[in-house]
């Protein structure tokens, strides 16, 4: 049959020719498709739609070398398209492509087969297949190919494969280091760059770093740095050396050969930002090892890092700050960097770059931790104000570290005072409300550090900082919860703040925490105890116990036991309640009413004055009983004279100003509720000071006070007649007279156990007798005292604990644990 020349202008026709049995037709068809696909992605998609890849895949194993070569070329050029690669993975072409890498195959086949593999190695599943199908060995062998395209494609494929740690170990065993080092001498910069990038990835493994040292790879890398003609490779070279610095043994070898001095000398004169940045990052990574930090300090690496802080590139400053943070773990480096670097770092706090700000405050945190000298350097460098401003930064890392620096500075009193004067408590409210647990933890810790001062606690209270602090007690993060408990414990050091914390629900939360075996900690227990110690009314209501160190002061009230989960009402809230038949609230207030500097005006109706005869005197009595000034009245005398007629007579009111000296004690109706003073209790305390305090023996003082209390509360009661001791009726009458559920203890003339025990504790606290107050069941309460015993030989024995009888046999001391003591405590 005579040869037939066919000319086709449509790709579909050429694709049909791929089914031809003639080798020459197949070869020419593949060549035509290669040229068509080379013109752009649209053509590749067209061929994909025509089903060309399925036909070409069969030709990869064709016996004719030319057909096979041209088919591989089409695959290589088309693999740059993502859709093509998807179909190639489905066809599982990797095994066929790897078989084309045999030494006897044509160089062109090697070139396009490696090109196709390089495109496909971007995807993880292809990497796995190449590894499993033994593709690494031929790829490493082709690194020595005389054809630069083959070398470049093989190297690129290896670079992508070693991103997976499994392949890194495999190429190491296949001895990839020597060919890679040889490629550093290539005349093609792209090959040199790819070789360095591959070395950077595989040198992350310690075993590879050891091999790199054995093959004199470190010398090759240092030679590149010394060669200014290879300046375009310096960045990648430093990246490889940075990995090598992480190994102590490798670093020691570099040091012995003077390599570190060469490296630092090169870095100090370099002005290329990428080189400076990568060098600082390498130092930061290496400095996490203590031995490496020592070596770097001996080589004076701090000088280089301080130089980098003065550059104009923010990325370089970030890397330098991170390296300084790492080097601070070395004490000597911390001293050097602190004195010289802190002023520079403080200046950088004013930067608008949030990443730089975060790196700087992190460095300052490490510099000032456990180093008072560096902390004082920050204060002298005027770093407090910018640090407080940093609490409004956008990055949580910057905020948490700024708080940490300020907390470190608070260990010195002058710095702490300066920080407080600049509004640290107001600035901490935002971080306390943060959703980041690290920021929350640091903020709570800072509150604990600064709230030891009463003014600081008042500021935190006034700016609304207590509410978010209490919320942190509910945190699921153990560190946040612990620091919040610590802060609450410190803030609860005064009664006002403790009361506010209790109002916000901190006591309920702390009680719940302490009931949990997993959430409870020493700080939660201490916080609960501190809050209750500064809110004795609530402590007695919840715990039913006041220790000798819990001194009852004015304002204390006993509203009975509050059940777990029940709300504890304030005295003002209780005062607004209607009179009920429930248990009275016993109130303690031995403080005279404060005199108010005011001169109130009273409006008196004088409507009937017009009926009085002219010149006739009129007497007007003002009774102030409703203003708590009993038995006092003021008499005003008026003389009605002839006026200006009816106009003046119809004047509805006359304003009379009462003398200030008399009305200083009057409470206006629109003022807040103020607890009335208990003048009877004042008399009790004064009498105790006169009659009981002078007694020399504590035991005799206790007995005398028991008699004193019993006498004021209805006297001794026979045990058999206890049910006839009608104290409830008296209490009801007092409440009715006062029109209130709140009863001052001095009003009670017939008191039972809990009235007498409370009065005993109140007076004992005033005259210095240590005693506790314990609540039992069914209105039983008692006092416990510890008294020192003397042996017949005059020896001082350990103190014994007694229950004081103030009910049946006043003054009788019942030894704790005895039958009589137990009987006294129970019904």
C-alpha positions in Angstrom: 0.0 0.0 0.0 1.4 3.4 -1.0 2.1 5.8 1.8 -0.8 8.3 2.5 -0.1 11.8 3.7 -2.8 13.1 6.0 -3.1 16.7 7.2 -5.3 17.3 10.2 -6.3 20.7 11.8 -8.5 19.3 14.7 -7.1 17.8 17.9 -9.9 15.2 17.9 -8.6 13.6 14.7 -5.1 13.4 16.2 -6.5 11.8 19.3 -8.1 9.2 17.1 -4.8 8.5 15.5 -3.5 7.4 18.9 -5.4 4.1 18.3 -3.4 3.4 15.1 -1.3 0.2 15.0 1.5 2.0 13.1 4.4 3.2 15.2 5.2 6.1 12.9 1.6 7.4 13.1 1.6 7.1 16.9 4.9 8.9 17.2 3.8 11.8 14.9 0.4 12.0 16.7 2.1 12.2 20.1 4.5 14.9 18.8 1.6 16.9 17.5 -0.3 16.7 20.8 2.8 17.8 22.7 3.1 20.9 20.5 -0.7 21.6 20.9 -0.6 21.2 24.7 2.5 23.4 25.0 0.5 26.4 23.8 -1.6 26.8 26.9 -3.9 25.4 29.6 -7.0 25.6 27.4 -5.5 23.2 25.0 -4.6 20.8 27.8 -8.2 20.9 29.0 -9.4 20.3 25.4 -7.2 17.1 25.2 -8.4 16.0 28.6 -12.0 16.2 27.3 -11.2 14.3 24.2 -9.9 11.4 26.3 -6.3 11.7 25.0 -4.8 10.7 28.4 -6.3 7.3 28.4 -4.8 6.5 25.0 -1.4 8.1 26.0 -1.3 6.0 29.2 -1.3 2.8 27.1 1.6 4.1 25.1 3.8 4.5 28.2 4.7 0.9 27.9 4.9 0.8 24.1 7.8 -1.2 22.7 8.9 1.6 20.3 11.2 4.0 22.1 10.2 7.0 20.0 6.5 6.4 20.6 7.2 6.0 24.4 9.4 9.1 24.5 6.7 11.3 22.7 4.0 10.0 25.0 6.0 10.8 28.1 6.6 14.3 26.7 2.8 14.9 26.4 2.3 13.7 30.0 5.1 15.9 31.3 3.7 19.0 29.6 0.1 18.4 30.5 0.7 17.5 34.2 1.0 21.3 35.0 -2.9 21.4 34.9 -4.7 20.5 38.1 -7.5 18.6 36.4 -5.0 16.6 34.4 -3.2 15.6 37.6 -6.5 14.4 39.1 -7.0 12.0 36.2 -3.4 10.9 36.3 -3.9 9.9 39.9 -7.0 8.0 39.0 -5.0 6.2 36.2 -2.2 5.5 38.7 0.5 6.5 36.3 3.3 6.9 38.9 4.5 3.3 38.6 4.7 3.6 34.8 6.5 6.9 35.1 9.0 5.5 37.6 9.8 2.7 35.2 10.8 5.3 32.6 13.6 6.4 34.9 15.8 3.3 34.2 19.4 4.2 33.2 19.0 2.8 29.7 16.1 5.2 28.9 16.6 8.3 26.7 17.5 11.6 28.5 14.3 13.2 27.1 12.2 10.5 28.7 14.0 11.1 32.0 13.4 14.8 31.7 9.6 14.7 31.1 9.0 11.7 33.4 10.7 13.6 36.3 8.8 16.7 35.3 5.5 14.9 35.5 6.4 13.3 38.9 7.5 16.7 40.2 4.1 18.2 39.3 2.2 15.3 40.9 4.4 15.1 44.1 2.6 18.2 45.4 -0.2 16.0 46.5 0.2 13.8 49.6 -1.2 10.5 48.2 1.2 10.7 45.2 4.1 11.1 47.6 3.1 7.9 49.3 2.8 6.1 46.0 6.2 7.3 44.8 7.7 6.1 48.1 5.9 2.7 48.1 6.7 2.1 44.4 10.5 2.7 44.9 10.7 6.1 43.2 13.2 7.7 45.5 16.2 5.6 44.4 16.1 6.4 40.7 15.3 10.1 41.5 18.4 10.4 43.7 20.5 8.6 41.0 19.3 11.1 38.4 20.7 14.0 40.5 24.0 13.1 38.8 22.5 13.3 35.3 24.5 15.4 32.8 21.3 17.0 31.7 20.5 20.0 33.9 16.7 19.7 33.2 16.7 16.1 34.5 18.7 17.2 37.5 16.4 20.1 38.2 13.2 18.1 37.9 14.5 15.2 40.0 15.7 17.6 42.7 12.4 19.4 42.7 10.6 16.1 43.1 12.8 15.1 46.0 12.3 18.5 47.7 8.6 18.0 47.6 8.8 14.4 48.8 11.1 15.1 51.8 8.4 17.4 53.3 7.1 14.1 54.7 9.3 12.8 57.6 9.1 9.2 56.3 10.7 10.2 53.1 13.4 12.3 54.9 14.6 9.1 56.7 14.4 7.2 53.4 16.6 9.6 51.4 19.1 9.7 54.2 19.5 5.9 54.0 19.8 6.3 50.2 22.8 8.6 50.8 21.3 11.7 49.3 23.8 14.1 51.1 26.8 13.7 48.7 24.9 14.4 45.5 23.2 17.4 47.1 26.5 18.9 48.3 27.9 18.4 44.8 25.0 20.3 43.3 26.0 23.3 45.4 28.8 23.7 42.9 26.4 23.6 39.9 26.6 26.4 37.4 22.9 26.8 37.5 21.6 29.0 40.4 18.2 27.4 40.3 19.7 23.9 41.0 21.9 25.4 43.8 18.9 27.0 45.4 16.8 23.8 45.2 19.7 21.8 46.7 20.0 24.2 49.6 16.2 24.2 50.1 16.3 20.4 50.2 19.2 20.4 52.6 17.3 22.8 54.9 14.3 20.4 55.1 16.3 17.2 55.7 18.7 18.8 58.1 15.9 19.2 60.6 16.7 15.6 61.6 19.7 15.2 63.9 20.9 12.1 62.0 21.1 14.1 58.8 23.1 16.9 60.5 25.6 14.3 61.7 26.0 13.0 58.1 26.3 16.6 56.9 29.2 17.1 59.2 30.8 13.9 58.2 30.7 14.9 54.5 32.2 18.3 55.3 28.9 19.9 54.4 29.3 22.7 57.0 32.6 23.8 55.3 30.7 24.0 52.0 28.0 26.1 53.5 30.5 28.5 55.2 32.4 28.9 51.9 29.2 30.0 50.2 28.7 32.7 52.8 32.3 33.9 52.3 31.7 34.1 48.5 30.1 37.4 47.7 29.4 36.2 44.1 26.9 33.7 45.6 25.0 36.3 47.6 21.8 35.1 46.1 22.3 31.8 48.0 23.1 33.3 51.4 19.5 33.2 52.7 19.1 29.5 52.0 22.5 28.7 53.2 21.8 30.4 56.6 18.6 28.4 56.9 20.6 25.2 56.6 23.2 26.4 59.1 20.4 27.5 61.4 19.3 23.9 61.6 22.9 22.8 62.3 23.1 25.2 65.2 20.4 23.2 67.0 22.8 20.3 67.5 25.3 20.8 70.4 27.9 18.5 68.9 27.7 20.1 65.4 27.9 23.6 67.0 31.0 22.6 68.9 32.6 21.4 65.7 31.8 24.7 64.0 33.2 26.6 67.0 36.4 24.6 67.0 37.0 25.5 63.3 36.2 29.1 63.9 33.0 28.8 61.9 30.8 30.7 64.4 33.1 33.7 64.4 33.0 33.7 60.6 29.3 33.4 60.6 28.7 36.2 63.1 31.3 38.4 61.3 29.4 37.9 58.1 26.0 38.6 59.7 27.2 41.8 61.4 28.2 43.4 58.1 25.2 42.1 56.1 22.4 44.6 55.4 20.1 42.1 53.6 16.9 41.9 55.7 16.2 38.3 54.8 19.7 37.2 55.9 19.4 39.2 59.1 15.9 37.8 59.8 16.9 34.1 59.1 20.0 34.5 61.2 18.1 35.7 64.2 15.5 32.9 63.7 18.3 30.4 63.6 19.7 31.7 66.8 16.3 31.6 68.4 15.8 28.0 67.5 19.2 27.0 68.6 19.1 28.9 71.9 16.5 26.5 73.4 19.3 24.2 74.4 21.3 25.3 77.5 24.7 24.2 76.1 24.1 26.0 72.9 23.2 29.1 74.8 26.5 29.0 76.6 28.4 28.6 73.3 26.5 31.5 71.7 27.2 33.7 74.7 30.9 32.9 74.6 30.8 34.0 70.9 29.1 37.3 72.0 26.0 36.7 70.0 24.2 39.4 72.1 26.1 42.1 70.3 24.7 40.9 66.9 21.1 40.8 68.3 21.3 44.3 69.7 22.5 45.5 66.3 19.5 43.9 64.6 17.1 45.9 66.9 18.4 49.1 65.3 17.5 48.1 61.7 14.6 49.6 59.8 12.9 46.3 59.0 10.2 45.2 61.4 10.5 41.5 60.5 14.2 41.6 61.4 13.3 43.3 64.8 10.7 40.6 65.4 13.2 37.8 64.8 15.8 39.6 67.0 13.3 40.1 69.8 12.4 36.4 69.7 16.1 35.4 69.7 16.6 37.7 72.8 13.7 35.9 74.5 15.4 32.6 73.9 18.9 33.8 75.0 17.4 35.1 78.3 17.4 31.6 79.6 21.2 32.1 80.0 21.8 34.2 83.2 24.9 36.0 81.8 23.1 36.7 78.5 20.1 38.1 80.4 22.4 40.6 82.2 24.1 41.7 79.0 20.8 42.0 77.1 19.0 43.7 80.0 21.4 46.6 80.5 21.9 47.3 76.8 18.8 46.0 75.2 15.9 47.0 77.4 16.0 50.7 76.5 15.9 49.7 72.8 13.0 47.3 73.4 11.0 49.9 75.3 11.3 52.3 72.4 9.9 49.6 70.1 6.7 49.4 72.3 5.4 52.5 70.5 5.4 50.6 67.2 2.2 50.3 65.2 3.2 46.8 64.2 1.3 44.4 66.4 3.6 41.4 65.7 6.6 43.4 66.7 4.9 44.7 69.8 4.1 41.1 70.9 7.7 40.0 70.3 9.1 42.9 72.2 6.9 42.4 75.3 7.7 38.7 75.2 11.4 39.6 75.3 10.8 42.1 78.2 8.9 39.4 80.1 11.8 37.0 79.9 14.3 39.7 80.7 12.5 40.8 83.9 11.4 37.4 85.2 13.4 36.7 88.4 15.7 39.7 87.7 15.0 42.8 89.8 17.8 44.7 88.2 16.3 44.4 84.7 12.9 45.3 86.1 14.3 48.5 87.5 16.0 49.2 84.1 12.5 49.0 82.5 11.2 51.5 85.0 14.1 53.9 84.4 13.6 53.6 80.7 10.1 54.9 81.2 8.6 51.7 80.0 5.6 51.6 82.4 3.3 53.9 80.4 3.8 52.1 77.1 3.4 48.8 78.8 0.0 49.9 80.2 -1.0 51.1 76.8 -0.1 47.7 75.4 -2.9 46.2 77.4 -5.2 47.6 74.6 -3.2 45.8 71.9 -4.9 43.6 69.3 -2.9 40.5 69.9 -3.6 38.4 73.0 0.1 37.4 73.3 1.1 41.1 73.5 -1.5 41.7 76.2 -0.6 38.7 78.4 3.1 39.4 78.2 2.7 43.1 78.9 0.7 42.2 82.1 3.5 39.7 83.0 6.2 42.5 82.7 4.1 44.9 84.9 3.7 42.1 87.4 7.4 41.5 87.4 8.0 45.2 88.0 5.5 45.2 90.9 8.0 43.3 93.1 9.7 46.6 93.7 7.8 49.1 95.7 8.7 52.3 93.7 7.7 50.6 90.5 4.5 49.2 92.0 3.5 52.7 93.2 4.2 54.2 89.8 2.2 51.5 88.0 -0.7 52.0 90.4 -0.6 55.8 89.9 -0.9 55.3 86.2 -4.2 53.4 86.4 -3.2 49.8 86.2 -6.5 48.6 87.8 -8.6 50.4 85.2 -6.4 49.0 82.4 -6.8 45.4 83.7 -10.6 45.4 83.3 -10.4 44.8 79.6 -8.0 41.8 79.9 -10.2 40.4 82.7 -13.0 40.3 80.2 -10.9 38.6 77.5 -11.9 35.3 76.0 -8.2 34.1 75.9 -7.4 31.9 78.9 -3.7 33.1 78.9 -4.8 36.7 79.1 -7.3 35.9 81.8 -4.8 34.1 83.9 -2.2 36.9 83.6 -4.8 39.6 84.4 -6.0 37.8 87.5 -2.5 37.2 88.6 -1.8 41.0 88.2 -4.8 41.9 90.2 -3.4 39.7 93.0 -0.1 41.5 92.7 -1.5 45.0 92.8 -4.6 44.7 95.0 -2.6 44.5 98.2 -3.0 48.3 98.4 -6.3 49.7 99.6 -6.4 52.4 97.0 -5.9 49.8 94.2 -8.8 47.7 95.5 -11.0 50.8 95.6 -10.0 51.7 92.1 -10.8 48.2 90.9 -14.1 48.3 92.7 -15.0 51.7 91.2 -14.2 50.8 87.6 -16.2 47.6 87.7 -13.3 45.2 87.7 -14.7 42.9 90.4 -17.5 41.5 88.3 -15.3 40.0 85.5 -12.9 38.8 88.2 -15.7 36.8 89.9 -16.7 35.4 86.5 -13.2 34.0 86.1 -13.9 31.8 89.1 -16.2 29.7 86.8 -13.4 29.2 84.3 -12.7 25.6 83.2 -9.0 26.5 82.9 -7.3 25.4 86.1 -4.6 28.1 85.9 -7.2 30.9 85.3 -9.3 29.6 88.2 -6.4 29.4 90.6 -5.2 32.9 89.8 -8.8 34.2 90.1 -9.1 32.6 93.5 -5.8 34.2 94.5 -6.9 37.6 93.3 -10.3 37.3 95.2 -8.4 36.4 98.3 -6.2 39.5 98.1 -9.1 41.8 97.2 -11.1 40.4 100.1 -8.7 42.0 102.5 -11.0 44.8 103.4 -14.7 44.7 104.4 -16.0 46.9 101.6 -14.4 45.0 98.8 -15.2 41.6 100.5 -18.9 42.7 100.7 -19.0 43.6 97.1 -17.4 40.3 96.0 -20.0 38.5 98.1 -22.8 40.5 96.5 -21.5 39.4 93.1 -21.8 35.8 94.0 -18.2 34.9 94.7 -19.0 33.0 97.9 -21.5 30.7 96.2 -19.0 30.0 93.4 -16.1 29.3 95.9 -18.3 27.0 98.0 -19.1 25.1 94.9 -15.5 24.9 93.9 -14.4 23.6 97.3 -17.1 20.9 97.2 -15.4 19.5 94.0 -12.4 17.2 94.4 -11.1 18.1 91.0 -11.6 21.9 91.0 -10.7 22.6 94.6 -7.3 24.1 95.3 -5.5 25.8 98.2 -6.2 29.3 96.7 -10.0 28.6 96.6 -10.0 27.5 100.2 -8.0 30.6 101.2 -10.2 32.9 99.2 -13.4 31.6 100.8 -11.9 31.9 104.2 -10.6 35.5 103.5 -14.0 36.7 102.2 -15.8 35.2 105.2 -13.3 36.7 107.6 -14.0 40.1 106.3 -17.8 39.5 106.2 -18.5 37.9 109.5 -22.2 38.2 109.3 -22.2 36.1 106.2 -19.6 33.7 107.7 -21.6 33.1 110.8 -24.7 32.6 108.7 -23.1 30.1 106.3 -20.6 28.4 108.6 -22.2 28.8 112.0 -18.8 29.5 113.5 -16.7 32.5 114.4 -13.1 31.9 115.7 -11.4 33.9 118.3 -9.6 35.9 115.6 -13.0 36.9 114.1 -13.6 40.1 115.9 -17.3 41.2 115.8 -17.5 44.9 114.9 -20.3 47.4 114.5 -22.6 46.4 111.7 -22.6 42.7 112.4 -26.0 41.0 112.3 -27.2 37.4 112.9 -30.0 36.6 110.5 -29.9 32.9 111.2 -28.5 30.1 109.1 -28.7 30.4 105.3 -29.2 27.2 103.5 -26.7 26.3 100.8 -27.6 28.1 97.6 -29.8 30.6 99.5 -29.3 34.3 99.0 -27.7 36.2 101.9 -29.4 39.6 102.2 -27.7 42.8 103.2 -28.9 44.7 106.3 -30.4 47.4 104.1 -32.3 44.8 102.1 -33.6 43.2 105.3 -34.6 46.6 106.7 -37.0 47.1 103.7 -38.9 43.9 104.5 -42.3 44.0 106.1 -42.6 42.9 109.7 -42.9 39.1 109.8 -43.3 36.4 112.5 -39.9 34.8 111.5 -36.8 34.8 113.6 -35.6 38.4 114.4 -32.3 39.7 113.0 -30.1 40.5 115.9 -28.0 43.6 115.2 -24.8 44.9 116.7 -24.0 48.6 116.6 -22.2 50.1 119.6 -21.2 53.2 117.5 -22.7 56.6 118.4 -24.7 58.1 115.5 -22.5 60.3 113.4 -23.3 64.0 113.5 -24.1 65.4 110.1 -23.1 68.9 109.2 -26.4 70.2 107.9 -29.2 72.5 108.9 -32.5 71.0 107.7 -35.5 73.2 107.0 -38.9 72.2 108.2 -42.2 73.5 106.7 -44.8 74.1 109.3 -48.4 74.7 108.5 -49.7 77.9 110.1 -53.2 77.9 108.6 -55.0 78.8 111.8 -52.7 81.5 112.9 -55.0 84.1 111.4 -57.6 83.2 114.0 -55.3 84.3 116.8 -55.7 87.8 118.4 -53.1 90.3 117.4 -50.3 90.3 119.9 -51.3 87.1 121.5 -48.4 84.7 121.9 -48.7 81.1 120.5 -46.8 78.1 121.6 -45.8 75.4 119.0 -44.3 72.1 120.1 -42.1 70.1 117.7 -41.8 66.5 118.7 -38.7 64.8 117.2 -39.5 61.3 118.5 -39.9 60.0 114.9 -36.4 61.2 114.2 -34.9 58.9 116.9 -34.3 61.9 119.3 -36.4 60.7 122.2 -37.6 62.8 125.0 -36.7 66.0 123.2 -39.0 68.7 121.9 -38.5 72.3 120.9 -40.9 75.0 121.7 -41.3 78.0 119.4 -43.1 81.1 120.5 -44.9 83.2 117.9 -46.6 86.6 118.2 -49.3 87.3 115.6 -49.3 90.9 114.6 -51.4 92.8 112.2 -50.1 92.3 108.7 -50.9 93.4 105.2 -54.3 92.0 105.0 -55.7 88.9 103.6 -52.9 88.4 101.1 -50.4 87.7 103.9 -52.9 85.7 105.9 -53.4 83.3 103.0 -49.7 82.6 102.8 -49.8 78.7 103.1 -46.5 78.1 104.9 -43.9 79.8 107.0 -40.4 78.5 106.7 -38.7 78.1 110.1 -35.0 77.2 110.3 -34.2 75.1 113.3 -30.9 75.6 115.0 -28.1 73.3 113.6 -26.8 72.4 117.0 -30.1 70.7 117.8 -30.8 69.1 114.5 -27.4 67.6 113.8 -28.8 64.2 115.0 -31.9 64.3 112.8 -32.1 61.9 109.9 -34.0 63.2 106.9 -36.7 61.0 105.5 -35.2 60.8 102.0 -31.8 59.7 103.2 -30.5 56.1 102.9 -31.4 53.7 105.7 -28.8 54.0 108.4 -28.7 51.5 111.3 -29.7 53.1 114.6 -27.1 53.1 117.4 -27.6 50.7 120.3 -27.0 52.9 123.4 -27.8 50.0 125.7 -25.0 47.9 124.2 -22.7 50.9 124.5 -23.5 51.0 128.2 -22.9 47.2 128.5 -19.4 47.6 126.9 -18.6 50.6 129.1 -19.6 48.6 132.2 -17.5 45.7 131.1 -14.5 47.9 130.6 -14.9 49.2 134.2 -15.8 46.0 136.0 -14.4 43.1 134.0 -11.3 44.3 132.2 -9.4 45.2 135.4 -9.7 41.6 136.6 -6.2 40.0 136.4 -7.1 36.4 135.6 -8.5 35.5 132.2 -10.5 32.7 133.8 -12.1 35.1 136.3 -12.8 37.5 133.5 -14.7 34.8 131.6 -16.7 33.9 134.6 -17.5 37.5 135.4 -18.5 38.2 131.8 -20.8 35.1 131.8 -22.6 36.5 134.9 -22.7 39.9 133.4 -24.4 38.6 130.2 -26.8 36.4 132.0 -27.9 39.2 134.3 -28.7 41.5 131.3 -30.6 38.7 129.4 -33.0 37.6 132.1 -30.8 35.9 134.6 -30.1 32.1 135.2 -32.7 29.7 133.9 -33.4 26.3 135.5 -33.1 23.5 133.1 -36.4 22.1 134.1 -38.0 25.5 133.6 -36.4 26.2 130.2 -39.7 25.6 128.4 -41.4 28.3 130.5 -38.7 30.9 129.7 -40.9 32.8 127.3 -38.3 34.9 125.4 -40.2 34.6 122.1 -43.0 36.9 123.4 -40.6 39.5 124.4 -38.9 39.4 121.0 -42.2 39.8 119.2 -43.1 42.8 121.4 -39.7 44.4 120.6 -40.2 43.8 116.9 -43.7 45.3 117.0 -42.5 48.4 118.9 -39.7 48.9 116.4 -41.9 48.1 113.4 -38.9 46.1 112.1 -37.5 42.6 112.0 -34.1 44.1 113.0 -33.5 44.2 116.7 -30.5 45.8 118.4 -29.1 43.3 120.9 -29.4 45.9 123.7 -33.2 45.9 123.4 -33.3 42.2 124.4 -34.0 41.7 128.1 -34.9 38.1 128.0 -32.5 36.2 125.8 -32.0 32.5 125.0 -28.8 30.7 124.1 -28.1 32.4 120.8 -28.8 35.9 122.2 -26.5 35.4 125.2 -23.7 33.7 123.3 -23.7 36.5 120.8 -23.6 39.2 123.5 -20.8 37.3 125.2 -18.7 37.2 122.0 -19.4 40.9 121.3 -18.2 42.1 124.7 -15.4 39.6 124.9 -14.0 40.8 121.6 -14.1 44.4 123.0 -12.2 43.7 126.2 -9.7 41.3 124.7 -11.0 37.9 125.8 -10.4 35.3 123.0 -13.5 33.2 122.4 -15.3 31.6 119.6 -19.0 31.6 118.8 -20.6 28.3 117.6 -24.1 27.8 116.3 -25.8 24.5 117.1 -29.3 23.3 116.3 -32.7 24.5 117.5 -31.5 27.9 118.7 -28.6 26.5 120.6 -25.4 28.6 120.5 -22.4 28.6 122.8 -19.0 30.2 123.4 -15.7 28.3 123.6 -12.6 29.6 125.3 -9.1 28.3 125.8 -7.6 28.7 129.2 -4.1 28.0 130.3 -3.8 25.6 133.2 -1.1 25.5 135.9 0.2 22.4 137.5 0.7 22.1 141.3 4.4 22.7 140.6 3.8 25.9 138.7 4.4 24.4 135.3 2.6 25.9 132.4 0.4 23.2 130.8 -1.2 23.3 127.3 -4.5 25.3 127.2 -7.7 23.5 127.8 -10.9 24.3 125.8 -14.1 25.0 127.7 -17.7 25.7 126.9 -19.0 28.8 128.8 -22.4 28.4 130.5 -24.4 31.6 130.2 -27.8 30.0 130.6 -28.2 27.5 133.4 -25.2 28.1 135.7 -23.7 31.4 134.4 -19.9 31.3 134.8 -19.6 27.5 134.9 -16.8 26.3 132.6 -17.7 23.0 131.0 -14.7 21.1 129.7 -14.9 20.5 126.0 -15.9 16.9 125.3 -17.4 16.3 128.7 -20.9 15.1 129.2 -22.0 18.4 130.7 -20.6 20.3 127.7 -22.3 18.0 125.2 -25.6 18.3 127.1 -25.3 22.1 127.1 -24.9 22.1 123.3 -27.9 19.9 122.6 -31.5 20.0 123.3 
